[in-house]
Amino acid sequence: MTTGRNLKKKSAHPSKEDKGKKAKKVSEKVESADQSWFLTQEELARRSELHKRFKEEIDSLKGKHVHLIVFKLGQESFAMEISKVNEVVPSVPITKMPQTPKYIKGISTIRGKGIIILDLADKLGLVDANEDIKTRSAYTMVVSTERFTVGILVAEVPSNQKISGDTIQSTIDNLSETSLDETYIKGLVKVQGEMVYFIDIDELIEGDRLRARMKTS
């Protein structure tokens, strides 16, 4: 005897009532999926707060020279303050960590210290489906925020760039053509003719999920 199945013969032509129930279920699923794309009030408030802080920071850089580290993730270029970068080293073996997001690759020992390794290209959706991770992980950029030190995988050694703070543009109304999460982007700056995303590495690294994982590691 077969268990776990309904062996009753079903009508070949569903009734109007069945069709109505099915349509309602599909509608509910679509509505639920659509709602997942909307930001909560808390998220909107947080984004507004970040925009205000980023603009104030960019305004404070006017008339000053800014020293940046510029690096590539996928086909996009990003920059952060040089003060955030400790060093760039050839990548070393990574020990995987269980139950972590895909972009957290594991832990590497660098100069005798265990460092969590991140694949930000993966986190930001900049990975080519056919790309081998080895092509984008030749080097590890060791970065420190106020609370954490992590390693970011990069394909090539980043460059040092000194720019005028006057050239940094606010991201407000300037990110309509990118799919990147503007939560992490402080501004836009042109470096050697190329548009570069000036990011808040603290905000990017210290996301809630990653922060929770680091506290338990």
N, CA and C atoms as a LAMMPS dump frame, in Angstrom:
ITEM: TIMESTEP
0
ITEM: NUMBER OF ATOMS
651
ITEM: BOX BOUNDS ff ff ff
-5.0000000000000000e+02 5.0000000000000000e+02
-5.0000000000000000e+02 5.0000000000000000e+02
-5.0000000000000000e+02 5.0000000000000000e+02
ITEM: ATOMS id mol type element x y z
1 1 1 N 0.846 -1.203 0
2 1 2 C 0 0 0
3 1 3 C 0.876 1.246 0
4 2 1 N 0.576 2.218 -0.864
5 2 2 C 1.351 3.444 -0.939
6 2 3 C 0.858 4.43 0.106
7 3 1 N 1.805 5.012 0.864
8 3 2 C 1.432 5.985 1.891
9 3 3 C 1.913 7.373 1.49
10 4 1 N 1.311 8.383 2.127
11 4 2 C 1.75 9.753 1.887
12 4 3 C 1.24 10.345 0.596
13 5 1 N 0.335 9.697 -0.107
14 5 2 C -0.194 10.241 -1.352
15 5 3 C -1.717 10.19 -1.336
16 6 1 N -2.334 11.1 -2.03
17 6 2 C -3.78 11.094 -2.22
18 6 3 C -4.063 10.338 -3.508
19 7 1 N -4.611 9.091 -3.38
20 7 2 C -4.817 8.236 -4.549
21 7 3 C -6.178 8.438 -5.185
22 8 1 N -6.967 9.376 -4.654
23 8 2 C -8.29 9.609 -5.22
24 8 3 C -8.141 10.216 -6.611
25 9 1 N -8.901 9.69 -7.553
26 9 2 C -8.828 10.165 -8.929
27 9 3 C -9.354 11.59 -8.998
28 10 1 N -8.564 12.473 -9.639
29 10 2 C -8.947 13.866 -9.753
30 10 3 C -9.689 14.108 -11.055
31 11 1 N -10.564 15.083 -11.026
32 11 2 C -11.306 15.45 -12.224
33 11 3 C -10.367 16.033 -13.257
34 12 1 N -10.563 15.672 -14.494
35 12 2 C -9.702 16.178 -15.564
36 12 3 C -9.928 17.655 -15.793
37 13 1 N -11.095 18.162 -15.405
38 13 2 C -11.416 19.568 -15.617
39 13 3 C -11.757 20.198 -14.272
40 14 1 N -10.854 21.012 -13.728
41 14 2 C -11.108 21.631 -12.426
42 14 3 C -12.32 22.54 -12.474
43 15 1 N -13.029 22.587 -11.359
44 15 2 C -14.227 23.42 -11.266
45 15 3 C -13.842 24.89 -11.188
46 16 1 N -14.841 25.771 -11.355
47 16 2 C -14.595 27.2 -11.249
48 16 3 C -14.083 27.559 -9.86
49 17 1 N -14.604 26.822 -8.852
50 17 2 C -14.17 27.075 -7.474
51 17 3 C -12.698 26.754 -7.311
52 18 1 N -12.269 25.598 -7.897
53 18 2 C -10.86 25.213 -7.822
54 18 3 C -9.983 26.239 -8.531
55 19 1 N -10.454 26.689 -9.701
56 19 2 C -9.686 27.684 -10.448
57 19 3 C -9.552 28.973 -9.643
58 20 1 N -10.64 29.342 -8.966
59 20 2 C -10.619 30.559 -8.169
60 20 3 C -9.635 30.466 -7.022
61 21 1 N -9.62 29.287 -6.352
62 21 2 C -8.692 29.081 -5.242
63 21 3 C -7.249 29.131 -5.728
64 22 1 N -7.003 28.496 -6.887
65 22 2 C -5.651 28.465 -7.438
66 22 3 C -5.185 29.872 -7.804
67 23 1 N -6.076 30.633 -8.437
68 23 2 C -5.732 32.003 -8.824
69 23 3 C -5.415 32.851 -7.598
70 24 1 N -6.192 32.63 -6.512
71 24 2 C -5.967 33.388 -5.291
72 24 3 C -4.598 33.071 -4.7
73 25 1 N -4.233 31.772 -4.715
74 25 2 C -2.936 31.372 -4.178
75 25 3 C -1.802 31.995 -4.975
76 26 1 N -1.932 31.968 -6.312
77 26 2 C -0.902 32.562 -7.168
78 26 3 C -0.786 34.05 -6.892
79 27 1 N -1.937 34.716 -6.755
80 27 2 C -1.949 36.153 -6.477
81 27 3 C -1.261 36.463 -5.157
82 28 1 N -1.532 35.626 -4.143
83 28 2 C -0.924 35.84 -2.831
84 28 3 C 0.585 35.67 -2.898
85 29 1 N 1.039 34.68 -3.7
86 29 2 C 2.478 34.461 -3.842
87 29 3 C 3.144 35.647 -4.526
88 30 1 N 2.502 36.144 -5.585
89 30 2 C 3.047 37.29 -6.315
90 30 3 C 3.096 38.515 -5.421
91 31 1 N 2.015 38.734 -4.667
92 31 2 C 1.961 39.882 -3.759
93 31 3 C 3.054 39.785 -2.716
94 32 1 N 3.258 38.578 -2.19
95 32 2 C 4.293 38.367 -1.188
96 32 3 C 5.662 38.645 -1.769
97 33 1 N 5.896 38.173 -3.003
98 33 2 C 7.184 38.389 -3.661
99 33 3 C 7.413 39.867 -3.92
100 34 1 N 6.35 40.568 -4.369
101 34 2 C 6.487 41.991 -4.642
102 34 3 C 6.846 42.763 -3.386
103 35 1 N 6.259 42.387 -2.243
104 35 2 C 6.508 43.097 -1.003
105 35 3 C 7.958 42.976 -0.565
106 36 1 N 8.635 41.899 -0.978
107 36 2 C 10.025 41.696 -0.574
108 36 3 C 10.952 42.732 -1.183
109 37 1 N 10.469 43.412 -2.254
110 37 2 C 11.312 44.408 -2.906
111 37 3 C 11.204 45.778 -2.233
112 38 1 N 10.237 45.959 -1.354
113 38 2 C 10.049 47.248 -0.72
114 38 3 C 10.894 47.342 0.541
115 39 1 N 11.406 48.551 0.794
116 39 2 C 12.173 48.785 2.004
117 39 3 C 11.224 49.065 3.159
118 40 1 N 11.611 48.611 4.348
119 40 2 C 10.822 48.909 5.533
120 40 3 C 11.06 50.359 5.936
121 41 1 N 10.211 50.86 6.813
122 41 2 C 10.391 52.224 7.301
123 41 3 C 11.739 52.38 7.994
124 42 1 N 12.137 51.354 8.715
125 42 2 C 13.425 51.395 9.406
126 42 3 C 14.574 51.477 8.404
127 43 1 N 14.471 50.687 7.321
128 43 2 C 15.517 50.698 6.299
129 43 3 C 15.566 52.035 5.565
130 44 1 N 14.399 52.599 5.282
131 44 2 C 14.35 53.904 4.627
132 44 3 C 14.964 54.987 5.51
133 45 1 N 14.667 54.929 6.808
134 45 2 C 15.218 55.903 7.742
135 45 3 C 16.729 55.757 7.83
136 46 1 N 17.189 54.507 7.846
137 46 2 C 18.622 54.244 7.906
138 46 3 C 19.322 54.771 6.657
139 47 1 N 18.715 54.533 5.493
140 47 2 C 19.304 54.997 4.234
141 47 3 C 19.349 56.524 4.188
142 48 1 N 18.286 57.164 4.661
143 48 2 C 18.251 58.626 4.694
144 48 3 C 19.334 59.176 5.612
145 49 1 N 19.516 58.511 6.748
146 49 2 C 20.548 58.919 7.702
147 49 3 C 21.939 58.795 7.083
148 50 1 N 22.166 57.693 6.357
149 50 2 C 23.461 57.482 5.714
150 50 3 C 23.713 58.52 4.629
151 51 1 N 22.694 58.809 3.819
152 51 2 C 22.84 59.813 2.763
153 51 3 C 23.26 61.159 3.352
154 52 1 N 22.631 61.517 4.461
155 52 2 C 22.949 62.785 5.107
156 52 3 C 24.387 62.777 5.614
157 53 1 N 24.79 61.675 6.251
158 53 2 C 26.154 61.589 6.784
159 53 3 C 27.188 61.594 5.666
160 54 1 N 26.901 60.842 4.592
161 54 2 C 27.836 60.787 3.47
162 54 3 C 28.014 62.164 2.835
163 55 1 N 26.912 62.888 2.672
164 55 2 C 26.997 64.216 2.056
165 55 3 C 27.811 65.161 2.925
166 56 1 N 27.604 65.104 4.232
167 56 2 C 28.367 65.951 5.146
168 56 3 C 29.852 65.615 5.071
169 57 1 N 30.161 64.323 4.965
170 57 2 C 31.557 63.91 4.887
171 57 3 C 32.197 64.39 3.588
172 58 1 N 31.473 64.25 2.479
173 58 2 C 31.997 64.7 1.187
174 58 3 C 32.201 66.212 1.186
175 59 1 N 31.25 66.938 1.76
176 59 2 C 31.383 68.398 1.847
177 59 3 C 32.612 68.791 2.662
178 60 1 N 32.93 67.995 3.689
179 60 2 C 34.081 68.305 4.543
180 60 3 C 35.414 68.088 3.828
181 61 1 N 35.383 67.36 2.704
182 61 2 C 36.615 67.085 1.951
183 61 3 C 36.914 68.151 0.905
184 62 1 N 35.996 69.083 0.71
185 62 2 C 36.205 70.133 -0.278
186 62 3 C 37.454 70.947 0.062
187 63 1 N 38.273 71.195 -0.955
188 63 2 C 39.487 71.975 -0.75
189 63 3 C 40.637 71.195 -0.143
190 64 1 N 40.457 69.883 0.036
191 64 2 C 41.505 69.048 0.627
192 64 3 C 41.99 68.005 -0.374
193 65 1 N 43.203 67.499 -0.13
194 65 2 C 43.701 66.377 -0.909
195 65 3 C 43.285 65.093 -0.201
196 66 1 N 42.791 64.148 -0.961
197 66 2 C 42.3 62.886 -0.401
198 66 3 C 43.122 61.741 -0.977
199 67 1 N 43.639 60.897 -0.088
200 67 2 C 44.468 59.758 -0.503
201 67 3 C 43.611 58.495 -0.483
202 68 1 N 43.427 57.892 -1.642
203 68 2 C 42.549 56.733 -1.778
204 68 3 C 43.297 55.492 -2.245
205 69 1 N 42.742 54.342 -1.906
206 69 2 C 43.146 53.063 -2.484
207 69 3 C 42.047 52.673 -3.467
208 70 1 N 42.422 52.461 -4.724
209 70 2 C 41.456 52.111 -5.768
210 70 3 C 41.655 50.651 -6.159
211 71 1 N 40.564 49.891 -6.18
212 71 2 C 40.644 48.463 -6.496
213 71 3 C 39.445 48.054 -7.339
214 72 1 N 39.584 46.941 -8.031
215 72 2 C 38.513 46.472 -8.91
216 72 3 C 37.824 45.243 -8.329
217 73 1 N 36.512 45.214 -8.493
218 73 2 C 35.695 44.039 -8.186
219 73 3 C 34.872 43.78 -9.437
220 74 1 N 35.125 42.666 -10.09
221 74 2 C 34.477 42.437 -11.373
222 74 3 C 34.936 43.489 -12.357
223 75 1 N 33.998 44.118 -13.041
224 75 2 C 34.331 45.167 -14.003
225 75 3 C 34.21 46.574 -13.407
226 76 1 N 33.876 46.658 -12.122
227 76 2 C 33.68 47.956 -11.483
228 76 3 C 34.889 48.333 -10.63
229 77 1 N 35.105 49.647 -10.491
230 77 2 C 36.208 50.152 -9.672
231 77 3 C 35.659 50.819 -8.416
232 78 1 N 36.343 50.584 -7.31
233 78 2 C 35.923 51.118 -6.018
234 78 3 C 37.112 51.795 -5.35
235 79 1 N 36.809 52.665 -4.397
236 79 2 C 37.871 53.354 -3.665
237 79 3 C 37.476 53.497 -2.208
238 80 1 N 38.491 53.509 -1.358
239 80 2 C 38.292 53.778 0.067
240 80 3 C 39.499 54.561 0.565
241 81 1 N 39.367 55.158 1.734
242 81 2 C 40.475 55.909 2.308
243 81 3 C 41.665 54.982 2.547
244 82 1 N 42.865 55.468 2.261
245 82 2 C 44.058 54.646 2.424
246 82 3 C 44.254 54.254 3.884
247 83 1 N 43.737 55.05 4.803
248 83 2 C 43.885 54.758 6.23
249 83 3 C 43.181 53.474 6.636
250 84 1 N 42.239 52.997 5.808
251 84 2 C 41.498 51.773 6.12
252 84 3 C 42.268 50.509 5.742
253 85 1 N 43.277 50.655 4.888
254 85 2 C 43.983 49.484 4.353
255 85 3 C 45.297 49.273 5.093
256 86 1 N 45.441 48.105 5.712
257 86 2 C 46.668 47.781 6.436
258 86 3 C 47.775 47.338 5.496
259 87 1 N 47.417 46.432 4.581
260 87 2 C 48.404 45.885 3.647
261 87 3 C 47.692 45.078 2.576
262 88 1 N 48.44 44.754 1.524
263 88 2 C 47.957 43.862 0.475
264 88 3 C 48.98 42.748 0.334
265 89 1 N 48.519 41.495 0.444
266 89 2 C 49.431 40.351 0.408
267 89 3 C 48.925 39.318 -0.594
268 90 1 N 49.832 38.488 -1.121
269 90 2 C 49.362 37.371 -1.951
270 90 3 C 48.437 36.491 -1.119
271 91 1 N 47.355 36.051 -1.698
272 91 2 C 46.378 35.25 -0.947
273 91 3 C 46.975 33.932 -0.469
274 92 1 N 46.574 33.536 0.728
275 92 2 C 47.045 32.287 1.335
276 92 3 C 45.847 31.356 1.491
277 93 1 N 46.092 30.068 1.812
278 93 2 C 44.975 29.119 1.944
279 93 3 C 43.891 29.609 2.906
280 94 1 N 42.649 29.271 2.561
281 94 2 C 41.49 29.689 3.348
282 94 3 C 40.815 28.466 3.963
283 95 1 N 40.57 28.519 5.256
284 95 2 C 39.819 27.467 5.938
285 95 3 C 38.352 27.858 5.96
286 96 1 N 37.5 27.026 5.381
287 96 2 C 36.08 27.352 5.278
288 96 3 C 35.406 27.371 6.647
289 97 1 N 34.37 28.21 6.748
290 97 2 C 33.581 28.32 7.97
291 97 3 C 32.175 27.803 7.693
292 98 1 N 31.62 27.025 8.607
293 98 2 C 30.266 26.49 8.39
294 98 3 C 29.188 27.543 8.597
295 99 1 N 28.074 27.356 7.904
296 99 2 C 26.87 28.173 8.098
297 99 3 C 27.142 29.674 7.981
298 100 1 N 27.824 30.053 6.917
299 100 2 C 28.08 31.465 6.649
300 100 3 C 27.586 31.804 5.253
301 101 1 N 27.298 33.082 4.997
302 101 2 C 26.906 33.476 3.641
303 101 3 C 27.99 33.103 2.639
304 102 1 N 27.602 32.934 1.396
305 102 2 C 28.518 32.485 0.352
306 102 3 C 29.73 33.393 0.198
307 103 1 N 29.541 34.693 0.387
308 103 2 C 30.648 35.63 0.164
309 103 3 C 31.687 35.609 1.288
310 104 1 N 31.363 34.996 2.433
311 104 2 C 32.359 34.816 3.494
312 104 3 C 33.083 33.511 3.2
313 105 1 N 34.298 33.62 2.696
314 105 2 C 35 32.44 2.2
315 105 3 C 35.632 31.603 3.298
316 106 1 N 35.902 32.203 4.445
317 106 2 C 36.502 31.452 5.543
318 106 3 C 37.52 32.296 6.289
319 107 1 N 38.513 31.616 6.859
320 107 2 C 39.547 32.3 7.643
321 107 3 C 40.924 31.961 7.091
322 108 1 N 41.772 32.981 6.985
323 108 2 C 43.172 32.789 6.606
324 108 3 C 44.06 33.285 7.737
325 109 1 N 45.224 32.696 7.854
326 109 2 C 46.194 33.162 8.838
327 109 3 C 47.174 34.092 8.142
328 110 1 N 47.142 35.353 8.528
329 110 2 C 48.019 36.365 7.938
330 110 3 C 48.826 37.008 9.052
331 111 1 N 50.138 36.841 8.965
332 111 2 C 51.058 37.345 9.997
333 111 3 C 50.667 36.832 11.381
334 112 1 N 50.289 35.556 11.43
335 112 2 C 49.991 34.899 12.69
336 112 3 C 48.621 35.194 13.266
337 113 1 N 47.797 35.928 12.529
338 113 2 C 46.473 36.292 13.029
339 113 3 C 45.389 35.746 12.109
340 114 1 N 44.321 35.19 12.706
341 114 2 C 43.203 34.689 11.917
342 114 3 C 42.362 35.838 11.38
343 115 1 N 42.212 35.888 10.052
344 115 2 C 41.484 36.972 9.399
345 115 3 C 40.324 36.393 8.594
346 116 1 N 39.118 36.906 8.793
347 116 2 C 37.972 36.491 7.985
348 116 3 C 38.139 37.033 6.571
349 117 1 N 37.947 36.161 5.584
350 117 2 C 38.147 36.525 4.184
351 117 3 C 36.802 36.705 3.484
352 118 1 N 36.65 37.846 2.806
353 118 2 C 35.404 38.178 2.116
354 118 3 C 35.611 38.272 0.611
355 119 1 N 34.634 37.785 -0.12
356 119 2 C 34.598 37.949 -1.573
357 119 3 C 33.529 39.002 -1.865
358 120 1 N 33.936 40.269 -1.84
359 120 2 C 32.962 41.346 -2.011
360 120 3 C 32.374 41.38 -3.413
361 121 1 N 33.114 40.872 -4.391
362 121 2 C 32.561 40.798 -5.748
363 121 3 C 31.314 39.923 -5.745
364 122 1 N 31.37 38.849 -4.978
365 122 2 C 30.221 37.952 -4.84
366 122 3 C 29.1 38.65 -4.073
367 123 1 N 29.436 39.291 -2.98
368 123 2 C 28.429 39.972 -2.153
369 123 3 C 27.682 41.043 -2.943
370 124 1 N 28.396 41.745 -3.819
371 124 2 C 27.795 42.848 -4.558
372 124 3 C 27.207 42.426 -5.898
373 125 1 N 27.243 41.124 -6.175
374 125 2 C 26.655 40.635 -7.418
375 125 3 C 27.441 40.998 -8.656
376 126 1 N 28.771 41.044 -8.538
377 126 2 C 29.62 41.445 -9.657
378 126 3 C 30.416 40.281 -10.226
379 127 1 N 29.959 39.068 -9.95
380 127 2 C 30.684 37.867 -10.366
381 127 3 C 30.1 37.314 -11.657
382 128 1 N 30.967 37.016 -12.598
383 128 2 C 30.559 36.338 -13.828
384 128 3 C 30.317 34.876 -13.493
385 129 1 N 29.196 34.338 -13.934
386 129 2 C 28.829 32.955 -13.603
387 129 3 C 29.892 31.957 -14.044
388 130 1 N 30.626 32.268 -15.103
389 130 2 C 31.637 31.343 -15.628
390 130 3 C 33.039 31.635 -15.112
391 131 1 N 33.153 32.609 -14.224
392 131 2 C 34.466 33.017 -13.741
393 131 3 C 34.957 32.1 -12.619
394 132 1 N 36.218 31.728 -12.697
395 132 2 C 36.857 30.935 -11.645
396 132 3 C 37.269 31.89 -10.53
397 133 1 N 36.963 31.529 -9.292
398 133 2 C 37.286 32.415 -8.174
399 133 3 C 38.779 32.723 -8.106
400 134 1 N 39.619 31.822 -8.623
401 134 2 C 41.065 32.05 -8.584
402 134 3 C 41.46 33.301 -9.35
403 135 1 N 40.688 33.636 -10.373
404 135 2 C 41.024 34.808 -11.185
405 135 3 C 40.755 36.115 -10.454
406 136 1 N 39.951 36.086 -9.408
407 136 2 C 39.65 37.318 -8.675
408 136 3 C 40.147 37.277 -7.23
409 137 1 N 40.996 36.312 -6.913
410 137 2 C 41.442 36.174 -5.52
411 137 3 C 42.95 36.014 -5.392
412 138 1 N 43.704 36.574 -6.334
413 138 2 C 45.162 36.435 -6.291
414 138 3 C 45.763 37.145 -5.083
415 139 1 N 45.1 38.226 -4.658
416 139 2 C 45.62 39.011 -3.539
417 139 3 C 44.537 39.21 -2.476
418 140 1 N 45.007 39.463 -1.268
419 140 2 C 44.097 39.77 -0.161
420 140 3 C 44.436 41.151 0.371
421 141 1 N 43.463 42.018 0.378
422 141 2 C 43.623 43.369 0.91
423 141 3 C 43.108 43.365 2.349
424 142 1 N 44.002 43.558 3.287
425 142 2 C 43.634 43.527 4.709
426 142 3 C 43.138 44.911 5.12
427 143 1 N 41.893 44.95 5.565
428 143 2 C 41.212 46.217 5.847
429 143 3 C 40.736 46.24 7.295
430 144 1 N 40.863 47.394 7.928
431 144 2 C 40.388 47.547 9.311
432 144 3 C 39.301 48.601 9.388
433 145 1 N 38.211 48.242 10.071
434 145 2 C 37.172 49.214 10.394
435 145 3 C 37.364 49.579 11.861
436 146 1 N 36.397 50.257 12.434
437 146 2 C 36.533 50.635 13.837
438 146 3 C 36.578 49.425 14.751
439 147 1 N 35.921 48.317 14.324
440 147 2 C 35.823 47.157 15.215
441 147 3 C 36.406 45.869 14.655
442 148 1 N 36.556 45.765 13.339
443 148 2 C 36.966 44.497 12.753
444 148 3 C 38.131 44.663 11.789
445 149 1 N 38.86 43.569 11.616
446 149 2 C 39.872 43.483 10.567
447 149 3 C 39.519 42.292 9.698
448 150 1 N 39.417 42.505 8.394
449 150 2 C 39.034 41.442 7.466
450 150 3 C 39.94 41.493 6.244
451 151 1 N 39.9 40.416 5.469
452 151 2 C 40.628 40.376 4.214
453 151 3 C 39.647 40.395 3.054
454 152 1 N 39.908 41.22 2.062
455 152 2 C 39.056 41.318 0.875
456 152 3 C 39.823 40.767 -0.32
457 153 1 N 39.226 39.805 -1.014
458 153 2 C 39.879 39.201 -2.168
459 153 3 C 39.829 40.155 -3.36
460 154 1 N 40.986 40.343 -4.005
461 154 2 C 41.062 41.182 -5.204
462 154 3 C 41.929 40.483 -6.242
463 155 1 N 41.683 40.808 -7.502
464 155 2 C 42.397 40.141 -8.597
465 155 3 C 43.785 40.712 -8.815
466 156 1 N 43.96 41.979 -8.493
467 156 2 C 45.245 42.633 -8.737
468 156 3 C 45.56 43.605 -7.613
469 157 1 N 46.824 44.003 -7.543
470 157 2 C 47.24 44.929 -6.493
471 157 3 C 46.551 46.281 -6.705
472 158 1 N 45.881 46.803 -5.684
473 158 2 C 45.206 48.102 -5.811
474 158 3 C 46.21 49.226 -6.046
475 159 1 N 45.708 50.358 -6.508
476 159 2 C 46.579 51.508 -6.761
477 159 3 C 46.33 52.61 -5.742
478 160 1 N 47.376 53.406 -5.49
479 160 2 C 47.258 54.572 -4.618
480 160 3 C 46.948 55.791 -5.479
481 161 1 N 45.969 56.566 -5.077
482 161 2 C 45.603 57.747 -5.847
483 161 3 C 45.366 58.931 -4.911
484 162 1 N 45.96 60.059 -5.269
485 162 2 C 45.688 61.296 -4.545
486 162 3 C 44.806 62.171 -5.424
487 163 1 N 43.682 62.577 -4.872
488 163 2 C 42.741 63.385 -5.645
489 163 3 C 42.329 64.613 -4.851
490 164 1 N 41.683 65.525 -5.525
491 164 2 C 41.11 66.686 -4.846
492 164 3 C 39.723 66.324 -4.332
493 165 1 N 39.451 66.703 -3.099
494 165 2 C 38.133 66.44 -2.535
495 165 3 C 37.021 67.127 -3.309
496 166 1 N 37.386 68.152 -4.077
497 166 2 C 36.386 68.867 -4.88
498 166 3 C 35.818 68.004 -5.997
499 167 1 N 36.529 66.937 -6.367
500 167 2 C 36.091 66.103 -7.494
501 167 3 C 35.134 64.994 -7.075
502 168 1 N 34.913 64.824 -5.78
503 168 2 C 34.021 63.768 -5.3
504 168 3 C 32.581 64.258 -5.351
505 169 1 N 31.74 63.504 -6.03
506 169 2 C 30.328 63.866 -6.173
507 169 3 C 29.472 63.073 -5.185
508 170 1 N 28.442 63.699 -4.692
509 170 2 C 27.48 62.996 -3.844
510 170 3 C 26.737 61.963 -4.673
511 171 1 N 26.351 60.85 -4.043
512 171 2 C 25.63 59.795 -4.761
513 171 3 C 24.149 60.102 -4.931
514 172 1 N 23.638 61.078 -4.209
515 172 2 C 22.215 61.4 -4.309
516 172 3 C 21.88 61.796 -5.746
517 173 1 N 20.928 61.089 -6.324
518 173 2 C 20.478 61.319 -7.708
519 173 3 C 21.534 60.968 -8.745
520 174 1 N 22.606 60.269 -8.345
521 174 2 C 23.658 59.929 -9.3
522 174 3 C 23.833 58.435 -9.501
523 175 1 N 22.942 57.612 -8.934
524 175 2 C 23.117 56.166 -9.021
525 175 3 C 21.981 55.485 -9.768
526 176 1 N 21.328 56.198 -10.626
527 176 2 C 20.167 55.629 -11.318
528 176 3 C 20.539 54.507 -12.274
529 177 1 N 21.801 54.453 -12.718
530 177 2 C 22.189 53.468 -13.717
531 177 3 C 22.999 52.316 -13.131
532 178 1 N 22.983 52.163 -11.826
533 178 2 C 23.708 51.065 -11.211
534 178 3 C 22.762 50.197 -10.401
535 179 1 N 23.09 48.913 -10.331
536 179 2 C 22.29 47.987 -9.535
537 179 3 C 22.888 47.796 -8.148
538 180 1 N 23.986 48.501 -7.856
539 180 2 C 24.638 48.362 -6.563
540 180 3 C 23.779 48.961 -5.457
541 181 1 N 23.94 48.409 -4.27
542 181 2 C 23.216 48.91 -3.104
543 181 3 C 23.852 50.23 -2.677
544 182 1 N 23.111 51.318 -2.824
545 182 2 C 23.663 52.637 -2.531
546 182 3 C 23.947 52.845 -1.051
547 183 1 N 23.506 51.924 -0.208
548 183 2 C 23.756 52.049 1.226
549 183 3 C 25.243 52.17 1.523
550 184 1 N 26.086 51.534 0.709
551 184 2 C 27.516 51.503 0.987
552 184 3 C 28.299 52.568 0.223
553 185 1 N 27.647 53.273 -0.694
554 185 2 C 28.368 54.172 -1.592
555 185 3 C 28.261 55.618 -1.114
556 186 1 N 29.416 56.196 -0.767
557 186 2 C 29.44 57.566 -0.268
558 186 3 C 29.413 58.589 -1.392
559 187 1 N 30.088 58.252 -2.484
560 187 2 C 30.166 59.218 -3.566
561 187 3 C 30.759 58.614 -4.819
562 188 1 N 30.904 59.451 -5.829
563 188 2 C 31.501 59.05 -7.096
564 188 3 C 32.68 59.965 -7.377
565 189 1 N 33.746 59.389 -7.909
566 189 2 C 34.925 60.188 -8.226
567 189 3 C 35.553 59.666 -9.508
568 190 1 N 36.037 60.566 -10.333
569 190 2 C 36.676 60.158 -11.577
570 190 3 C 38.177 60.07 -11.346
571 191 1 N 38.738 58.89 -11.61
572 191 2 C 40.171 58.653 -11.439
573 191 3 C 40.741 58.189 -12.774
574 192 1 N 41.662 58.973 -13.309
575 192 2 C 42.278 58.67 -14.602
576 192 3 C 41.221 58.385 -15.672
577 193 1 N 40.193 59.206 -15.684
578 193 2 C 39.156 59.103 -16.696
579 193 3 C 38.097 58.048 -16.44
580 194 1 N 38.217 57.314 -15.344
581 194 2 C 37.261 56.248 -15.031
582 194 3 C 36.435 56.61 -13.806
583 195 1 N 35.124 56.354 -13.876
584 195 2 C 34.257 56.636 -12.734
585 195 3 C 34.424 55.544 -11.682
586 196 1 N 34.679 55.954 -10.449
587 196 2 C 34.968 55.037 -9.349
588 196 3 C 33.959 55.27 -8.229
589 197 1 N 33.491 54.173 -7.629
590 197 2 C 32.581 54.262 -6.488
591 197 3 C 33.391 54.45 -5.21
592 198 1 N 33.159 55.552 -4.521
593 198 2 C 33.812 55.841 -3.246
594 198 3 C 32.933 55.244 -2.158
595 199 1 N 33.408 54.18 -1.513
596 199 2 C 32.546 53.416 -0.614
597 199 3 C 32.865 53.639 0.861
598 200 1 N 31.867 53.391 1.674
599 200 2 C 32.031 53.378 3.128
600 200 3 C 32.298 51.934 3.512
601 201 1 N 33.553 51.585 3.67
602 201 2 C 33.919 50.193 3.911
603 201 3 C 33.411 49.718 5.268
604 202 1 N 33.304 50.619 6.235
605 202 2 C 32.762 50.23 7.548
606 202 3 C 31.32 49.759 7.402
607 203 1 N 30.521 50.535 6.675
608 203 2 C 29.113 50.19 6.496
609 203 3 C 28.969 48.901 5.703
610 204 1 N 29.836 48.713 4.716
611 204 2 C 29.772 47.517 3.885
612 204 3 C 30.159 46.268 4.666
613 205 1 N 31.213 46.357 5.446
614 205 2 C 31.71 45.198 6.185
615 205 3 C 30.864 44.894 7.411
616 206 1 N 30.42 45.929 8.094
617 206 2 C 29.734 45.719 9.361
618 206 3 C 28.226 45.572 9.189
619 207 1 N 27.813 44.867 8.137
620 207 2 C 26.407 44.541 7.957
621 207 3 C 25.951 43.645 9.093
622 208 1 N 24.667 43.641 9.372
623 208 2 C 24.139 42.905 10.525
624 208 3 C 24.526 41.436 10.524
625 209 1 N 24.417 40.762 9.375
626 209 2 C 24.69 39.322 9.333
627 209 3 C 26.166 39.046 9.581
628 210 1 N 27.026 39.863 8.957
629 210 2 C 28.454 39.65 9.128
630 210 3 C 28.875 39.999 10.541
631 211 1 N 28.326 41.088 11.081
632 211 2 C 28.659 41.498 12.438
633 211 3 C 28.282 40.411 13.436
634 212 1 N 27.118 39.811 13.253
635 212 2 C 26.674 38.742 14.147
636 212 3 C 27.606 37.547 14.051
637 213 1 N 28.042 37.229 12.83
638 213 2 C 28.924 36.078 12.643
639 213 3 C 30.272 36.314 13.305
640 214 1 N 30.796 37.527 13.186
641 214 2 C 32.104 37.831 13.762
642 214 3 C 32.065 37.759 15.283
643 215 1 N 30.946 38.172 15.866
644 215 2 C 30.842 38.158 17.323
645 215 3 C 30.839 36.745 17.881
646 216 1 N 30.44 35.775 17.057
647 216 2 C 30.378 34.395 17.531
648 216 3 C 31.586 33.584 17.091
649 217 1 N 32.478 34.196 16.31
650 217 2 C 33.646 33.465 15.795
651 217 3 C 34.753 33.43 16.837
